[in-house]
Amino acid sequence: MSHPTPFAPGTFTWALGIEDTCVYPPDDGPPLDEHALTDHTARMGQDLAMAAGTGATALRYGLSWPVTNPAPGVFDWSAVDRAVDLAQEMGLTLVADLVHYGTPRWLPDAFADPGYPDGVAAFAGAVAERYGDRLRCFTPLNEPVTTASFCGLRGVWPPYRTGWAGWVEVVTGIALGVVRSVAAIRRAQPDAVVVHVEAATDIRAGDPALEGQAELLRGLGWLPTDLVLGKVDASHPLHGWLVANGARPDRLAELVDHPATIDVVGVNYYPDLTPRRLVQVDGAPVQVSYDRGAAGLRDAVEGFVHRYGLPVAITETSVEGDDERRAAWLAASVDEVAALRADGYDLRAYTWWPLFDFVDWSWAAGGRNVEEFAVATPLADGSVTVAPAPPLGRPADGRTPFLRRMGLVRLDEVSQGRPLVRTPTPVVGRYADIARAGAPGLSPDPEEVAP
């Protein structure tokens, strides 16, 4: 079975994603490899068949760079070969997720390593050359702004930088890596589809005194994509801030002179995680997550369209909770996508992420909460306390405490150390009905859709 190339003009793609965070610390610390933690590595065929059975025609899929490229110029293609072959058999188009928060151990300073931009470009070029027309859609790096937070600002993942100087060092390295990766992909495949995926930033000041900080954070949400697209010259409002925080002038100049050409901007939005209020807690500004629902999704899409003037795709969305809550968000978010398309926005795809539940990122941190936001908890007396999410458990107690209920398919641990059981939820059927009904909102012109 063949389908139009995802993200092509005049088409709409129903997609899914398999959580593929892949972080292998260079000091041989515990890895965070979601393909292994969710047993996808062993159950690849079953998982891809489940994806194909939902009516989705595309799957965002991680190529696990730290595993696939274990040494400079050395590649183990076995897992990727199998995924590509299976996807073709099942009528799924893979959107290759080249970097998802982690780098190979041979880059000891990860995204801050001098060898990173050329190293990741070599990987991107090798993938594009090896798979030719079997892999045509590429995401050079998932969520630059989130990567910079975890790796450059808060020291959670390699290279463990902290503070704004660390953020700048990591984000400029990431941007150079994206630009050089896109160039390498296009040398191998001039007509490849490049999907630049970024997390939406939705931050509002809960205290007027914090509006300046909120404005900075909103600006930083755009900055990685601005860098990749060559928009950060001396006239950019954050150019001086970058230089003051250690950005190298030669790197900024290269990004302006050699911007990436991307085809689609992917927008990642979670209604209960993306929106944040900035409040004062013990004299320090703290981001507190809250639910903005479909209004926040519309704001995110409109923001990217108006800023960059490029086609957009929803490349991640879902909500955590029981079947009823997830079904409600599926319906609300698809309705909003239909409304956006009816309003004339060039919105080309919808991706529920993830297909199945995943293991919380705190697993590799010994159970310690690693998110950048806090949560507001109502108390019995009517007051509200703001604090980081508590630890979920200890890895030694098994994966159950860490399983995040965000998938169309439920994962359950019957006994510790045994494979996770996959159980489709009723939301799978709802997604399948919606996907098989066709494009939401404006229908594509049949003459513009390739057979």
HELIX and SHEET records of a PDB file:
HELIX    1   1 GLU A   34  LEU A   37  1                                   4    
HELIX    2   2 MET A   44  GLY A   53  1                                  10    
HELIX    3   3 TRP A   65  THR A   68  1                                   4    
HELIX    4   4 SER A   78  MET A   90  1                                  13    
HELIX    5   5 ALA A  110  ALA A  112  5                                   3    
HELIX    6   6 TYR A  116  TYR A  131  1                                  16    
HELIX    7   7 GLY A  132  ARG A  134  5                                   3    
HELIX    8   8 PRO A  144  ALA A  148  1                                   5    
HELIX    9   9 SER A  149  LEU A  153  3                                   5    
HELIX   10  10 GLY A  163  ALA A  188  1                                  26    
HELIX   11  11 PRO A  208  LEU A  210  5                                   3    
HELIX   12  12 GLU A  211  VAL A  228  1                                  18    
HELIX   13  13 HIS A  239  ALA A  244  1                                   6    
HELIX   14  14 PRO A  249  ASP A  257  1                                   9    
HELIX   15  15 GLY A  293  TYR A  308  1                                  16    
HELIX   16  16 ASP A  323  ALA A  342  1                                  20    
HELIX   17  17 TRP A  361  ALA A  365  5                                   5    
HELIX   18  18 PRO A  395  ASP A  397  5                                   3    
HELIX   19  19 THR A  400  PHE A  402  5                                   3    
HELIX   20  20 PRO A  426  ARG A  436  1                                  11    
HELIX   21  21 PRO A  446  GLU A  448  5                                   3    
SHEET    1   A 9 THR A  13  GLY A  17  0                                        
SHEET    2   A 9 ALA A  58  GLY A  62  1                                        
SHEET    3   A 9 THR A  93  ASP A  97  1                                        
SHEET    4   A 9 CYS A 137  THR A 139  1                                        
SHEET    5   A 9 VAL A 193  ALA A 199  1                                        
SHEET    6   A 9 VAL A 264  ASN A 268  1                                        
SHEET    7   A 9 VAL A 312  THR A 317  1                                        
SHEET    8   A 9 LEU A 347  TRP A 352  1                                        
SHEET    9   A 9 THR A  13  GLY A  17  1                                        
SHEET    1   B 2 CYS A  22  VAL A  23  0                                        
SHEET    2   B 2 LEU A  32  ASP A  33 -1                                        
SHEET    1   C 3 ASP A 202  ALA A 205  0                                        
SHEET    2   C 3 PRO A 275  VAL A 281  1                                        
SHEET    3   C 3 ALA A 284  SER A 289 -1                                        
SHEET    1   D 2 PHE A 358  VAL A 359  0                                        
SHEET    2   D 2 LEU A 403  ARG A 404 -1                                        
SHEET    1   E 2 ALA A 374  PRO A 378  0                                        
SHEET    2   E 2 VAL A 384  PRO A 388 -1                                        
SHEET    1   F 2 VAL A 409  ASP A 412  0                                        
SHEET    2   F 2 VAL A 421  PRO A 424 -1                                        
END                                                                             
